Amino acid sequence: MKIKEVLFNNCLEHVTKRLATVETIISSNKKALESETKSSAGDKHETSRAMLQLEMEKAGQQILGINQMKLVLSKIDISKSTEIVHLGSVIETNFSNYFLSISAGRIIVEDKIYFAISVLSPIGKLLLGKKVNEECVFRGEKIQIIKIT
């Protein structure tokens, strides 16, 4: 399997796991809200309900973020390779290796470390549109692009 395919599949798995976690939180909060309705009364009851409502809102925001990540991943064509860094590029530099996709953190493929980063991240913005041998400075470090796939 190609490195780009492995990285892409890791990002899909990251999104799937996050979605499952948030859905579990929503489900348990719904059950807790239902039991709060049946059991309690008074100030303590209102505080518990308010806290659960806040948790539900937070989970709803996380669902929006997850859907945004799914949308970004749906725009990536892993078979496409260009000489210019774009969404879906695997970028090897003298500093680190990156997969320009979603912010999914560190991924190890064939004993090499890659960072799945968003085009909106500070380093993603710097790398976007660059070519092999071009340089940029990130956090005081000079980064040179060695390879783009």
N, C-alpha and C positions, 0 to 999 in steps of 0.2 A: 504494500500500500504506500502511496506517495505521502510525504511528510505533510503536504498541504491538506490532504484528505484526513489524515489522522488528527491534525490540529482542528480542522473544521468539525469533525465528529466529537472531539473533546468539548468544543464550544456548545454544540447541540446538547450534549449530555449535561453540561453545566446548567443550561437553561431549563432542561427537563427536571433536574434535581431541585432547582430553586422553585420551579412551579409546584412541584409535589409538596415541598416544605410549606410554601405559602398556603396551598389548598388545605393542608392538614391543620394549619393554624386557624384558618377561616372556619373550618368544620368544627374544631374544638371550641372556638369562641361562640359559634352559633348555639352549640349544645349548652354551653355555660350560660349564655343569655337566656335560653329557654328555662333552664333550671332556676336562674335568678328570678325570673318572672313568677314562677310557681311558689318559691319558698320564702322570700324575704320581704320585709317592709321597713321603711324608715330611711335614715341618712346613710347607714352602712350599705343598704340595698342600692340607693341612688349612686353612691360612689363606685360600687362594683360595676354597675351597669355602664356608668360613664367611662370607666377604665376599659371595659370590654368594647364599647363603641369606638374608643380611640384606637384600640388594637385592630379592630375591623377596618377602620379608615386607613391605617398604616399598611395593612395587608393589601387593601385595594390599590394603594399607590404602588406597592411592590408588583402587583399584577400588571399594572400599566407599564412599569419598567421592563418586566419580563416580555410583555408583548412587543415592546420597542426593540428588544434584543432579537426576538424572533424575526421581526421585520428586517432588521439589518442583516441577519444571517440569510434570509430568503433572497437578498440582493447579491449575494456572493456566488460567483461562478468559479469553482475551484479548478476547472479545466483551463481557465484563462490565465495567461502569463504575459506580462508586458515589461518593457524596460523602465517604466515609470511606476513608482509606488502608488498603489490604489487600494480601495477596499478589497480585501481578499489576498493581498500580497503577503508573502513570507519574506521578511527582510533580515538578512544577516549583516551585522555591523561589527566593527572592532570592539564594541562595547557589550552588546547583547543581541539576541535574536528575537524577532517580533513577528506576530501574526496579526495583521491589521484587520480586526473584525469587531469583536465585542470585548468588554473588560471582563475577562474570565480568569485572569491570573496566570500563574506559572504552569507550564505544561512540559513534561519531559518526553522527548521522542528520540529513540535510538541514542540514549545517553547524552543528548543535547538539550539544553534548557531554552524554551521559547516563552515569551510573554504574549498572551492574547490581549491586545490593547484596542481601544476604541479610536476611531478617527477623531473623536472629540477630546481625547486625552491630550495633555501637553506634548508628550513625545509623539503621539499620533499626528498631531497638527504639524509638527516639525518635519516628520518623515514624508507626509503626503505630498506627492508630486515630484519627489526627488528621484535621481537616477544613480546608477552605480558610480562609485568614486566621489559623489558629491558629499559634502560635509554639513553638519549643523552642530550647534553647541546646546547641550542640555545639562542643566545644573552644573555648569562650569566644566563639563567634560566634552571634548571634541569627539563627535561620532561620525565615522566614515562608513558609508554604505559599501559593502563588499559584494553582496549578491542579492538579487531580487527574483523571486519565482512566483 
